[in-house]
Amino acid sequence: MAFRLVRLSTGDDGQSHVTTGEITLEALDELNAASSVEAVSRLRFEETRPGSALTWHPAPERQYVVTLSGTLDFETRDGTRFRLGPGDVLLAEDTAGGGHRWRLVDDQPWRRVYIAF
């Protein structure tokens, strides 16, 4: 079992780059599985209305962003695009450089949880 993980990080060129992977889960018992434990510093819930967009920006800090509702198209300055939807986890580590942008592409608000390291 695993969660989809999309990682945004700043490369040596000062631009944001995308890699995809998984957060793997290990069985705890017959019903449950869990990831490893990570120390975090803050947790915040946020909602953005449907049809919204945010222009170029770096992540304000290293954080997980867990999408609860809404579908978004993200883009980096080199033209790489990816889509996030409910249940996807974004690891935003591109805290410097050219950053990324996003726009909501469905009729749902973007509800998310920010989990800062």
Jmol script that loads the backbone (N, CA, C; Angstrom):
load data "model"
ATOM      1  N   MET A   1       0.834  -1.176   0.000  1.00  0.00           N
ATOM      2  CA  MET A   1       0.000   0.000   0.000  1.00  0.00           C
ATOM      3  C   MET A   1       0.877   1.236   0.000  1.00  0.00           C
ATOM      4  N   ALA A   2       0.340   2.315  -0.617  1.00  0.00           N
ATOM      5  CA  ALA A   2       1.119   3.541  -0.708  1.00  0.00           C
ATOM      6  C   ALA A   2       0.220   4.723  -1.047  1.00  0.00           C
ATOM      7  N   PHE A   3       0.704   5.911  -0.733  1.00  0.00           N
ATOM      8  CA  PHE A   3       0.098   7.159  -1.163  1.00  0.00           C
ATOM      9  C   PHE A   3       0.943   7.722  -2.296  1.00  0.00           C
ATOM     10  N   ARG A   4       0.312   8.340  -3.276  1.00  0.00           N
ATOM     11  CA  ARG A   4       1.058   9.026  -4.346  1.00  0.00           C
ATOM     12  C   ARG A   4       1.729  10.247  -3.741  1.00  0.00           C
ATOM     13  N   LEU A   5       3.014  10.436  -4.068  1.00  0.00           N
ATOM     14  CA  LEU A   5       3.792  11.574  -3.585  1.00  0.00           C
ATOM     15  C   LEU A   5       4.402  12.287  -4.780  1.00  0.00           C
ATOM     16  N   VAL A   6       4.145  13.596  -4.872  1.00  0.00           N
ATOM     17  CA  VAL A   6       4.766  14.437  -5.889  1.00  0.00           C
ATOM     18  C   VAL A   6       5.678  15.409  -5.151  1.00  0.00           C
ATOM     19  N   ARG A   7       6.944  15.440  -5.552  1.00  0.00           N
ATOM     20  CA  ARG A   7       7.935  16.283  -4.868  1.00  0.00           C
ATOM     21  C   ARG A   7       8.357  17.431  -5.768  1.00  0.00           C
ATOM     22  N   LEU A   8       8.269  18.637  -5.254  1.00  0.00           N
ATOM     23  CA  LEU A   8       8.805  19.828  -5.907  1.00  0.00           C
ATOM     24  C   LEU A   8      10.066  20.239  -5.153  1.00  0.00           C
ATOM     25  N   SER A   9      11.187  20.319  -5.841  1.00  0.00           N
ATOM     26  CA  SER A   9      12.435  20.718  -5.201  1.00  0.00           C
ATOM     27  C   SER A   9      13.170  21.696  -6.099  1.00  0.00           C
ATOM     28  N   THR A  10      14.053  22.487  -5.506  1.00  0.00           N
ATOM     29  CA  THR A  10      14.850  23.445  -6.264  1.00  0.00           C
ATOM     30  C   THR A  10      16.137  22.767  -6.705  1.00  0.00           C
ATOM     31  N   GLY A  11      16.405  22.801  -8.009  1.00  0.00           N
ATOM     32  CA  GLY A  11      17.608  22.202  -8.562  1.00  0.00           C
ATOM     33  C   GLY A  11      18.790  23.145  -8.512  1.00  0.00           C
ATOM     34  N   ASP A  12      19.939  22.653  -8.957  1.00  0.00           N
ATOM     35  CA  ASP A  12      21.158  23.472  -9.017  1.00  0.00           C
ATOM     36  C   ASP A  12      20.991  24.667  -9.939  1.00  0.00           C
ATOM     37  N   ASP A  13      20.030  24.590 -10.872  1.00  0.00           N
ATOM     38  CA  ASP A  13      19.767  25.689 -11.793  1.00  0.00           C
ATOM     39  C   ASP A  13      18.861  26.767 -11.195  1.00  0.00           C
ATOM     40  N   GLY A  14      18.449  26.592  -9.931  1.00  0.00           N
ATOM     41  CA  GLY A  14      17.600  27.573  -9.273  1.00  0.00           C
ATOM     42  C   GLY A  14      16.131  27.466  -9.655  1.00  0.00           C
ATOM     43  N   GLN A  15      15.755  26.422 -10.367  1.00  0.00           N
ATOM     44  CA  GLN A  15      14.370  26.243 -10.799  1.00  0.00           C
ATOM     45  C   GLN A  15      13.741  25.047 -10.089  1.00  0.00           C
ATOM     46  N   SER A  16      12.419  25.049 -10.066  1.00  0.00           N
ATOM     47  CA  SER A  16      11.675  23.951  -9.448  1.00  0.00           C
ATOM     48  C   SER A  16      11.632  22.756 -10.382  1.00  0.00           C
ATOM     49  N   HIS A  17      11.785  21.574  -9.800  1.00  0.00           N
ATOM     50  CA  HIS A  17      11.738  20.329 -10.559  1.00  0.00           C
ATOM     51  C   HIS A  17      10.801  19.357  -9.860  1.00  0.00           C
ATOM     52  N   VAL A  18      10.194  18.470 -10.657  1.00  0.00           N
ATOM     53  CA  VAL A  18       9.174  17.543 -10.168  1.00  0.00           C
ATOM     54  C   VAL A  18       9.689  16.119 -10.239  1.00  0.00           C
ATOM     55  N   THR A  19       9.472  15.368  -9.173  1.00  0.00           N
ATOM     56  CA  THR A  19       9.677  13.924  -9.185  1.00  0.00           C
ATOM     57  C   THR A  19       8.447  13.300  -8.527  1.00  0.00           C
ATOM     58  N   THR A  20       8.119  12.107  -8.953  1.00  0.00           N
ATOM     59  CA  THR A  20       6.978  11.413  -8.363  1.00  0.00           C
ATOM     60  C   THR A  20       7.453  10.135  -7.697  1.00  0.00           C
ATOM     61  N   GLY A  21       6.746   9.761  -6.675  1.00  0.00           N
ATOM     62  CA  GLY A  21       7.073   8.546  -5.946  1.00  0.00           C
ATOM     63  C   GLY A  21       5.901   8.141  -5.085  1.00  0.00           C
ATOM     64  N   GLU A  22       6.211   7.499  -3.986  1.00  0.00           N
ATOM     65  CA  GLU A  22       5.182   6.996  -3.094  1.00  0.00           C
ATOM     66  C   GLU A  22       5.608   7.150  -1.644  1.00  0.00           C
ATOM     67  N   ILE A  23       4.621   7.265  -0.786  1.00  0.00           N
ATOM     68  CA  ILE A  23       4.822   7.111   0.642  1.00  0.00           C
ATOM     69  C   ILE A  23       4.357   5.695   0.939  1.00  0.00           C
ATOM     70  N   THR A  24       5.293   4.838   1.256  1.00  0.00           N
ATOM     71  CA  THR A  24       4.935   3.430   1.449  1.00  0.00           C
ATOM     72  C   THR A  24       4.393   3.196   2.855  1.00  0.00           C
ATOM     73  N   LEU A  25       3.518   2.235   2.927  1.00  0.00           N
ATOM     74  CA  LEU A  25       2.889   1.865   4.192  1.00  0.00           C
ATOM     75  C   LEU A  25       3.246   0.420   4.524  1.00  0.00           C
ATOM     76  N   GLU A  26       3.535   0.170   5.771  1.00  0.00           N
ATOM     77  CA  GLU A  26       3.830  -1.180   6.253  1.00  0.00           C
ATOM     78  C   GLU A  26       2.646  -1.664   7.075  1.00  0.00           C
ATOM     79  N   ALA A  27       2.300  -2.910   6.921  1.00  0.00           N
ATOM     80  CA  ALA A  27       1.179  -3.482   7.658  1.00  0.00           C
ATOM     81  C   ALA A  27       1.439  -3.425   9.161  1.00  0.00           C
ATOM     82  N   LEU A  28       0.443  -2.950   9.897  1.00  0.00           N
ATOM     83  CA  LEU A  28       0.508  -2.947  11.359  1.00  0.00           C
ATOM     84  C   LEU A  28      -0.208  -4.161  11.927  1.00  0.00           C
ATOM     85  N   ASP A  29      -1.303  -4.506  11.266  1.00  0.00           N
ATOM     86  CA  ASP A  29      -2.106  -5.662  11.653  1.00  0.00           C
ATOM     87  C   ASP A  29      -2.990  -6.012  10.462  1.00  0.00           C
ATOM     88  N   GLU A  30      -4.009  -6.790  10.679  1.00  0.00           N
ATOM     89  CA  GLU A  30      -4.877  -7.226   9.571  1.00  0.00           C
ATOM     90  C   GLU A  30      -5.648  -6.089   8.924  1.00  0.00           C
ATOM     91  N   LEU A  31      -5.889  -5.001   9.652  1.00  0.00           N
ATOM     92  CA  LEU A  31      -6.719  -3.909   9.151  1.00  0.00           C
ATOM     93  C   LEU A  31      -5.961  -2.636   8.801  1.00  0.00           C
ATOM     94  N   ASN A  32      -4.799  -2.444   9.362  1.00  0.00           N
ATOM     95  CA  ASN A  32      -4.128  -1.148   9.287  1.00  0.00           C
ATOM     96  C   ASN A  32      -2.718  -1.240   8.724  1.00  0.00           C
ATOM     97  N   ALA A  33      -2.341  -0.143   8.074  1.00  0.00           N
ATOM     98  CA  ALA A  33      -0.971   0.037   7.596  1.00  0.00           C
ATOM     99  C   ALA A  33      -0.587   1.479   7.878  1.00  0.00           C
ATOM    100  N   ALA A  34       0.711   1.748   8.038  1.00  0.00           N
ATOM    101  CA  ALA A  34       1.169   3.095   8.378  1.00  0.00           C
ATOM    102  C   ALA A  34       2.536   3.359   7.787  1.00  0.00           C
ATOM    103  N   SER A  35       2.818   4.646   7.601  1.00  0.00           N
ATOM    104  CA  SER A  35       4.144   5.072   7.166  1.00  0.00           C
ATOM    105  C   SER A  35       5.048   5.191   8.386  1.00  0.00           C
ATOM    106  N   SER A  36       6.294   5.540   8.132  1.00  0.00           N
ATOM    107  CA  SER A  36       7.190   5.853   9.239  1.00  0.00           C
ATOM    108  C   SER A  36       6.747   7.187   9.852  1.00  0.00           C
ATOM    109  N   VAL A  37       7.197   7.454  11.052  1.00  0.00           N
ATOM    110  CA  VAL A  37       6.842   8.676  11.762  1.00  0.00           C
ATOM    111  C   VAL A  37       7.842   9.773  11.404  1.00  0.00           C
ATOM    112  N   GLU A  38       7.319  10.977  11.150  1.00  0.00           N
ATOM    113  CA  GLU A  38       8.174  12.137  10.884  1.00  0.00           C
ATOM    114  C   GLU A  38       7.816  13.240  11.859  1.00  0.00           C
ATOM    115  N   ALA A  39       8.819  13.954  12.338  1.00  0.00           N
ATOM    116  CA  ALA A  39       8.582  15.097  13.214  1.00  0.00           C
ATOM    117  C   ALA A  39       8.098  16.280  12.378  1.00  0.00           C
ATOM    118  N   VAL A  40       7.062  16.956  12.842  1.00  0.00           N
ATOM    119  CA  VAL A  40       6.525  18.125  12.151  1.00  0.00           C
ATOM    120  C   VAL A  40       6.414  19.274  13.143  1.00  0.00           C
ATOM    121  N   SER A  41       6.305  20.510  12.605  1.00  0.00           N
ATOM    122  CA  SER A  41       6.249  21.659  13.499  1.00  0.00           C
ATOM    123  C   SER A  41       4.880  22.340  13.527  1.00  0.00           C
ATOM    124  N   ARG A  42       4.133  22.287  12.411  1.00  0.00           N
ATOM    125  CA  ARG A  42       2.842  22.971  12.348  1.00  0.00           C
ATOM    126  C   ARG A  42       1.902  22.231  11.424  1.00  0.00           C
ATOM    127  N   LEU A  43       0.612  22.432  11.654  1.00  0.00           N
ATOM    128  CA  LEU A  43      -0.421  21.864  10.804  1.00  0.00           C
ATOM    129  C   LEU A  43      -1.481  22.939  10.606  1.00  0.00           C
ATOM    130  N   ARG A  44      -1.935  23.105   9.345  1.00  0.00           N
ATOM    131  CA  ARG A  44      -2.954  24.116   9.046  1.00  0.00           C
ATOM    132  C   ARG A  44      -3.866  23.596   7.949  1.00  0.00           C
ATOM    133  N   PHE A  45      -5.163  23.848   8.082  1.00  0.00           N
ATOM    134  CA  PHE A  45      -6.142  23.536   7.049  1.00  0.00           C
ATOM    135  C   PHE A  45      -6.440  24.807   6.279  1.00  0.00           C
ATOM    136  N   GLU A  46      -6.667  24.668   4.957  1.00  0.00           N
ATOM    137  CA  GLU A  46      -6.965  25.846   4.143  1.00  0.00           C
ATOM    138  C   GLU A  46      -7.928  25.462   3.034  1.00  0.00           C
ATOM    139  N   GLU A  47      -8.727  26.443   2.597  1.00  0.00           N
ATOM    140  CA  GLU A  47      -9.657  26.227   1.490  1.00  0.00           C
ATOM    141  C   GLU A  47      -9.570  27.408   0.527  1.00  0.00           C
ATOM    142  N   THR A  48      -9.575  27.110  -0.775  1.00  0.00           N
ATOM    143  CA  THR A  48      -9.555  28.113  -1.832  1.00  0.00           C
ATOM    144  C   THR A  48     -10.733  27.840  -2.761  1.00  0.00           C
ATOM    145  N   ARG A  49     -11.428  28.897  -3.151  1.00  0.00           N
ATOM    146  CA  ARG A  49     -12.649  28.722  -3.941  1.00  0.00           C
ATOM    147  C   ARG A  49     -12.363  28.177  -5.340  1.00  0.00           C
ATOM    148  N   PRO A  50     -13.338  27.478  -5.935  1.00  0.00           N
ATOM    149  CA  PRO A  50     -13.185  26.933  -7.295  1.00  0.00           C
ATOM    150  C   PRO A  50     -12.819  28.037  -8.303  1.00  0.00           C
ATOM    151  N   GLY A  51     -12.073  27.672  -9.325  1.00  0.00           N
ATOM    152  CA  GLY A  51     -11.684  28.615 -10.370  1.00  0.00           C
ATOM    153  C   GLY A  51     -10.477  29.466 -10.041  1.00  0.00           C
ATOM    154  N   SER A  52      -9.917  29.310  -8.857  1.00  0.00           N
ATOM    155  CA  SER A  52      -8.788  30.135  -8.433  1.00  0.00           C
ATOM    156  C   SER A  52      -7.482  29.654  -9.061  1.00  0.00           C
ATOM    157  N   ALA A  53      -6.496  30.535  -9.009  1.00  0.00           N
ATOM    158  CA  ALA A  53      -5.151  30.236  -9.501  1.00  0.00           C
ATOM    159  C   ALA A  53      -4.158  31.070  -8.705  1.00  0.00           C
ATOM    160  N   LEU A  54      -2.924  30.614  -8.663  1.00  0.00           N
ATOM    161  CA  LEU A  54      -1.843  31.368  -8.030  1.00  0.00           C
ATOM    162  C   LEU A  54      -0.672  31.379  -8.989  1.00  0.00           C
ATOM    163  N   THR A  55      -0.145  32.567  -9.256  1.00  0.00           N
ATOM    164  CA  THR A  55       0.960  32.713 -10.201  1.00  0.00           C
ATOM    165  C   THR A  55       2.271  32.259  -9.557  1.00  0.00           C
ATOM    166  N   TRP A  56       3.374  32.434 -10.259  1.00  0.00           N
ATOM    167  CA  TRP A  56       4.683  31.901  -9.869  1.00  0.00           C
ATOM    168  C   TRP A  56       5.048  32.250  -8.438  1.00  0.00           C
ATOM    169  N   HIS A  57       5.455  31.227  -7.695  1.00  0.00           N
ATOM    170  CA  HIS A  57       5.878  31.410  -6.312  1.00  0.00           C
ATOM    171  C   HIS A  57       6.651  30.180  -5.847  1.00  0.00           C
ATOM    172  N   PRO A  58       7.632  30.367  -4.966  1.00  0.00           N
ATOM    173  CA  PRO A  58       8.264  29.212  -4.324  1.00  0.00           C
ATOM    174  C   PRO A  58       7.427  28.812  -3.107  1.00  0.00           C
ATOM    175  N   ALA A  59       7.646  27.630  -2.594  1.00  0.00           N
ATOM    176  CA  ALA A  59       6.994  27.212  -1.354  1.00  0.00           C
ATOM    177  C   ALA A  59       7.507  28.099  -0.216  1.00  0.00           C
ATOM    178  N   PRO A  60       6.635  28.506   0.704  1.00  0.00           N
ATOM    179  CA  PRO A  60       7.083  29.374   1.802  1.00  0.00           C
ATOM    180  C   PRO A  60       7.976  28.663   2.812  1.00  0.00           C
ATOM    181  N   GLU A  61       7.860  27.335   2.870  1.00  0.00           N
ATOM    182  CA  GLU A  61       8.681  26.527   3.759  1.00  0.00           C
ATOM    183  C   GLU A  61       8.561  25.078   3.297  1.00  0.00           C
ATOM    184  N   ARG A  62       9.412  24.233   3.814  1.00  0.00           N
ATOM    185  CA  ARG A  62       9.347  22.807   3.470  1.00  0.00           C
ATOM    186  C   ARG A  62       8.107  22.221   4.135  1.00  0.00           C
ATOM    187  N   GLN A  63       7.221  21.645   3.316  1.00  0.00           N
ATOM    188  CA  GLN A  63       5.945  21.189   3.857  1.00  0.00           C
ATOM    189  C   GLN A  63       5.306  20.137   2.975  1.00  0.00           C
ATOM    190  N   TYR A  64       4.485  19.300   3.605  1.00  0.00           N
ATOM    191  CA  TYR A  64       3.576  18.438   2.870  1.00  0.00           C
ATOM    192  C   TYR A  64       2.298  19.233   2.637  1.00  0.00           C
ATOM    193  N   VAL A  65       1.675  19.014   1.478  1.00  0.00           N
ATOM    194  CA  VAL A  65       0.361  19.576   1.191  1.00  0.00           C
ATOM    195  C   VAL A  65      -0.511  18.399   0.764  1.00  0.00           C
ATOM    196  N   VAL A  66      -1.509  18.075   1.584  1.00  0.00           N
ATOM    197  CA  VAL A  66      -2.383  16.939   1.326  1.00  0.00           C
ATOM    198  C   VAL A  66      -3.703  17.472   0.786  1.00  0.00           C
ATOM    199  N   THR A  67      -4.030  17.131  -0.446  1.00  0.00           N
ATOM    200  CA  THR A  67      -5.264  17.590  -1.072  1.00  0.00           C
ATOM    201  C   THR A  67      -6.433  16.730  -0.600  1.00  0.00           C
ATOM    202  N   LEU A  68      -7.455  17.406  -0.065  1.00  0.00           N
ATOM    203  CA  LEU A  68      -8.669  16.736   0.395  1.00  0.00           C
ATOM    204  C   LEU A  68      -9.786  16.813  -0.639  1.00  0.00           C
ATOM    205  N   SER A  69      -9.892  17.961  -1.337  1.00  0.00           N
ATOM    206  CA  SER A  69     -10.851  18.108  -2.432  1.00  0.00           C
ATOM    207  C   SER A  69     -10.292  19.095  -3.433  1.00  0.00           C
ATOM    208  N   GLY A  70     -10.810  19.027  -4.656  1.00  0.00           N
ATOM    209  CA  GLY A  70     -10.337  19.880  -5.738  1.00  0.00           C
ATOM    210  C   GLY A  70      -9.311  19.173  -6.597  1.00  0.00           C
ATOM    211  N   THR A  71      -9.243  19.599  -7.848  1.00  0.00           N
ATOM    212  CA  THR A  71      -8.259  19.076  -8.792  1.00  0.00           C
ATOM    213  C   THR A  71      -7.479  20.260  -9.334  1.00  0.00           C
ATOM    214  N   LEU A  72      -6.154  20.159  -9.297  1.00  0.00           N
ATOM    215  CA  LEU A  72      -5.286  21.272  -9.676  1.00  0.00           C
ATOM    216  C   LEU A  72      -4.290  20.859 -10.732  1.00  0.00           C
ATOM    217  N   ASP A  73      -3.999  21.788 -11.627  1.00  0.00           N
ATOM    218  CA  ASP A  73      -2.883  21.644 -12.549  1.00  0.00           C
ATOM    219  C   ASP A  73      -1.757  22.513 -12.033  1.00  0.00           C
ATOM    220  N   PHE A  74      -0.581  21.922 -11.857  1.00  0.00           N
ATOM    221  CA  PHE A  74       0.631  22.624 -11.447  1.00  0.00           C
ATOM    222  C   PHE A  74       1.557  22.725 -12.645  1.00  0.00           C
ATOM    223  N   GLU A  75       2.423  23.745 -12.642  1.00  0.00           N
ATOM    224  CA  GLU A  75       3.423  23.900 -13.695  1.00  0.00           C
ATOM    225  C   GLU A  75       4.690  24.501 -13.097  1.00  0.00           C
ATOM    226  N   THR A  76       5.843  24.022 -13.577  1.00  0.00           N
ATOM    227  CA  THR A  76       7.117  24.634 -13.233  1.00  0.00           C
ATOM    228  C   THR A  76       7.562  25.499 -14.416  1.00  0.00           C
ATOM    229  N   ARG A  77       8.547  26.340 -14.205  1.00  0.00           N
ATOM    230  CA  ARG A  77       8.974  27.276 -15.261  1.00  0.00           C
ATOM    231  C   ARG A  77       9.562  26.587 -16.482  1.00  0.00           C
ATOM    232  N   ASP A  78      10.020  25.346 -16.337  1.00  0.00           N
ATOM    233  CA  ASP A  78      10.539  24.640 -17.515  1.00  0.00           C
ATOM    234  C   ASP A  78       9.420  23.975 -18.320  1.00  0.00           C
ATOM    235  N   GLY A  79       8.162  24.206 -17.908  1.00  0.00           N
ATOM    236  CA  GLY A  79       7.025  23.677 -18.651  1.00  0.00           C
ATOM    237  C   GLY A  79       6.515  22.330 -18.177  1.00  0.00           C
ATOM    238  N   THR A  80       7.159  21.755 -17.151  1.00  0.00           N
ATOM    239  CA  THR A  80       6.679  20.489 -16.610  1.00  0.00           C
ATOM    240  C   THR A  80       5.335  20.724 -15.931  1.00  0.00           C
ATOM    241  N   ARG A  81       4.381  19.852 -16.250  1.00  0.00           N
ATOM    242  CA  ARG A  81       3.038  19.968 -15.678  1.00  0.00           C
ATOM    243  C   ARG A  81       2.652  18.668 -14.993  1.00  0.00           C
ATOM    244  N   PHE A  82       1.861  18.810 -13.951  1.00  0.00           N
ATOM    245  CA  PHE A  82       1.309  17.641 -13.285  1.00  0.00           C
ATOM    246  C   PHE A  82      -0.009  18.028 -12.633  1.00  0.00           C
ATOM    247  N   ARG A  83      -0.808  17.027 -12.352  1.00  0.00           N
ATOM    248  CA  ARG A  83      -2.133  17.230 -11.771  1.00  0.00           C
ATOM    249  C   ARG A  83      -2.180  16.588 -10.393  1.00  0.00           C
ATOM    250  N   LEU A  84      -2.818  17.300  -9.455  1.00  0.00           N
ATOM    251  CA  LEU A  84      -3.064  16.773  -8.119  1.00  0.00           C
ATOM    252  C   LEU A  84      -4.561  16.678  -7.894  1.00  0.00           C
ATOM    253  N   GLY A  85      -4.981  15.639  -7.195  1.00  0.00           N
ATOM    254  CA  GLY A  85      -6.376  15.470  -6.843  1.00  0.00           C
ATOM    255  C   GLY A  85      -6.493  14.963  -5.417  1.00  0.00           C
ATOM    256  N   PRO A  86      -7.730  14.742  -4.978  1.00  0.00           N
ATOM    257  CA  PRO A  86      -7.951  14.276  -3.610  1.00  0.00           C
ATOM    258  C   PRO A  86      -7.140  13.021  -3.284  1.00  0.00           C
ATOM    259  N   GLY A  87      -6.472  13.072  -2.137  1.00  0.00           N
ATOM    260  CA  GLY A  87      -5.650  11.952  -1.689  1.00  0.00           C
ATOM    261  C   GLY A  87      -4.190  12.062  -2.076  1.00  0.00           C
ATOM    262  N   ASP A  88      -3.860  12.963  -3.018  1.00  0.00           N
ATOM    263  CA  ASP A  88      -2.462  13.136  -3.408  1.00  0.00           C
ATOM    264  C   ASP A  88      -1.718  13.947  -2.358  1.00  0.00           C
ATOM    265  N   VAL A  89      -0.438  13.640  -2.222  1.00  0.00           N
ATOM    266  CA  VAL A  89       0.429  14.340  -1.278  1.00  0.00           C
ATOM    267  C   VAL A  89       1.517  15.048  -2.073  1.00  0.00           C
ATOM    268  N   LEU A  90       1.653  16.361  -1.870  1.00  0.00           N
ATOM    269  CA  LEU A  90       2.710  17.162  -2.471  1.00  0.00           C
ATOM    270  C   LEU A  90       3.745  17.437  -1.396  1.00  0.00           C
ATOM    271  N   LEU A  91       5.006  17.163  -1.701  1.00  0.00           N
ATOM    272  CA  LEU A  91       6.103  17.552  -0.822  1.00  0.00           C
ATOM    273  C   LEU A  91       6.733  18.784  -1.456  1.00  0.00           C
ATOM    274  N   ALA A  92       6.426  19.946  -0.898  1.00  0.00           N
ATOM    275  CA  ALA A  92       6.909  21.214  -1.448  1.00  0.00           C
ATOM    276  C   ALA A  92       8.221  21.589  -0.769  1.00  0.00           C
ATOM    277  N   GLU A  93       9.301  21.426  -1.515  1.00  0.00           N
ATOM    278  CA  GLU A  93      10.635  21.756  -1.011  1.00  0.00           C
ATOM    279  C   GLU A  93      11.315  22.809  -1.882  1.00  0.00           C
ATOM    280  N   ASP A  94      10.593  23.368  -2.842  1.00  0.00           N
ATOM    281  CA  ASP A  94      11.166  24.384  -3.727  1.00  0.00           C
ATOM    282  C   ASP A  94      11.014  25.762  -3.090  1.00  0.00           C
ATOM    283  N   THR A  95      11.747  25.961  -2.007  1.00  0.00           N
ATOM    284  CA  THR A  95      11.627  27.180  -1.205  1.00  0.00           C
ATOM    285  C   THR A  95      12.458  28.346  -1.735  1.00  0.00           C
ATOM    286  N   ALA A  96      13.161  28.150  -2.822  1.00  0.00           N
ATOM    287  CA  ALA A  96      13.963  29.208  -3.447  1.00  0.00           C
ATOM    288  C   ALA A  96      13.836  29.060  -4.956  1.00  0.00           C
ATOM    289  N   GLY A  97      14.197  30.107  -5.659  1.00  0.00           N
ATOM    290  CA  GLY A  97      14.223  30.025  -7.116  1.00  0.00           C
ATOM    291  C   GLY A  97      12.914  30.397  -7.779  1.00  0.00           C
ATOM    292  N   GLY A  98      12.737  29.887  -9.002  1.00  0.00           N
ATOM    293  CA  GLY A  98      11.627  30.280  -9.863  1.00  0.00           C
ATOM    294  C   GLY A  98      10.254  29.825  -9.423  1.00  0.00           C
ATOM    295  N   GLY A  99      10.186  28.787  -8.620  1.00  0.00           N
ATOM    296  CA  GLY A  99       8.911  28.354  -8.088  1.00  0.00           C
ATOM    297  C   GLY A  99       8.015  27.634  -9.078  1.00  0.00           C
ATOM    298  N   HIS A 100       6.750  27.613  -8.749  1.00  0.00           N
ATOM    299  CA  HIS A 100       5.725  26.897  -9.510  1.00  0.00           C
ATOM    300  C   HIS A 100       4.444  27.730  -9.495  1.00  0.00           C
ATOM    301  N   ARG A 101       3.471  27.315 -10.292  1.00  0.00           N
ATOM    302  CA  ARG A 101       2.154  27.943 -10.244  1.00  0.00           C
ATOM    303  C   ARG A 101       1.097  26.859 -10.342  1.00  0.00           C
ATOM    304  N   TRP A 102      -0.138  27.205  -9.954  1.00  0.00           N
ATOM    305  CA  TRP A 102      -1.218  26.233 -10.008  1.00  0.00           C
ATOM    306  C   TRP A 102      -2.529  26.927 -10.345  1.00  0.00           C
ATOM    307  N   ARG A 103      -3.485  26.089 -10.796  1.00  0.00           N
ATOM    308  CA  ARG A 103      -4.854  26.569 -11.025  1.00  0.00           C
ATOM    309  C   ARG A 103      -5.813  25.417 -10.785  1.00  0.00           C
ATOM    310  N   LEU A 104      -6.948  25.742 -10.211  1.00  0.00           N
ATOM    311  CA  LEU A 104      -8.003  24.759  -9.986  1.00  0.00           C
ATOM    312  C   LEU A 104      -8.715  24.506 -11.301  1.00  0.00           C
ATOM    313  N   VAL A 105      -8.967  23.237 -11.625  1.00  0.00           N
ATOM    314  CA  VAL A 105      -9.532  22.900 -12.937  1.00  0.00           C
ATOM    315  C   VAL A 105     -10.896  22.223 -12.843  1.00  0.00           C
ATOM    316  N   ASP A 106     -11.443  22.076 -11.644  1.00  0.00           N
ATOM    317  CA  ASP A 106     -12.790  21.523 -11.532  1.00  0.00           C
ATOM    318  C   ASP A 106     -13.673  22.492 -10.749  1.00  0.00           C
ATOM    319  N   ASP A 107     -14.871  22.075 -10.418  1.00  0.00           N
ATOM    320  CA  ASP A 107     -15.825  22.964  -9.754  1.00  0.00           C
ATOM    321  C   ASP A 107     -15.820  22.823  -8.236  1.00  0.00           C
ATOM    322  N   GLN A 108     -14.790  22.216  -7.686  1.00  0.00           N
ATOM    323  CA  GLN A 108     -14.676  22.004  -6.251  1.00  0.00           C
ATOM    324  C   GLN A 108     -13.681  22.991  -5.638  1.00  0.00           C
ATOM    325  N   PRO A 109     -13.890  23.363  -4.376  1.00  0.00           N
ATOM    326  CA  PRO A 109     -12.857  24.162  -3.701  1.00  0.00           C
ATOM    327  C   PRO A 109     -11.632  23.289  -3.464  1.00  0.00           C
ATOM    328  N   TRP A 110     -10.471  23.934  -3.380  1.00  0.00           N
ATOM    329  CA  TRP A 110      -9.261  23.201  -3.012  1.00  0.00           C
ATOM    330  C   TRP A 110      -9.169  23.218  -1.499  1.00  0.00           C
ATOM    331  N   ARG A 111      -9.482  22.090  -0.891  1.00  0.00           N
ATOM    332  CA  ARG A 111      -9.336  21.910   0.543  1.00  0.00           C
ATOM    333  C   ARG A 111      -8.077  21.095   0.764  1.00  0.00           C
ATOM    334  N   ARG A 112      -7.251  21.585   1.681  1.00  0.00           N
ATOM    335  CA  ARG A 112      -5.954  20.942   1.876  1.00  0.00           C
ATOM    336  C   ARG A 112      -5.478  21.104   3.298  1.00  0.00           C
ATOM    337  N   VAL A 113      -4.489  20.286   3.605  1.00  0.00           N
ATOM    338  CA  VAL A 113      -3.816  20.335   4.893  1.00  0.00           C
ATOM    339  C   VAL A 113      -2.348  20.623   4.619  1.00  0.00           C
ATOM    340  N   TYR A 114      -1.803  21.650   5.258  1.00  0.00           N
ATOM    341  CA  TYR A 114      -0.369  21.941   5.201  1.00  0.00           C
ATOM    342  C   TYR A 114       0.265  21.351   6.455  1.00  0.00           C
ATOM    343  N   ILE A 115       1.329  20.597   6.267  1.00  0.00           N
ATOM    344  CA  ILE A 115       2.052  19.990   7.383  1.00  0.00           C
ATOM    345  C   ILE A 115       3.515  20.411   7.244  1.00  0.00           C
ATOM    346  N   ALA A 116       3.930  21.374   8.041  1.00  0.00           N
ATOM    347  CA  ALA A 116       5.268  21.949   7.936  1.00  0.00           C
ATOM    348  C   ALA A 116       6.278  21.178   8.765  1.00  0.00           C
ATOM    349  N   PHE A 117       7.509  21.100   8.259  1.00  0.00           N
ATOM    350  CA  PHE A 117       8.605  20.443   8.966  1.00  0.00           C
ATOM    351  C   PHE A 117       9.323  21.437   9.859  1.00  0.00           C
TER     352      PHE A 117
END
end "model"
wireframe off; spacefill off
backbone 0.3
color backbone group
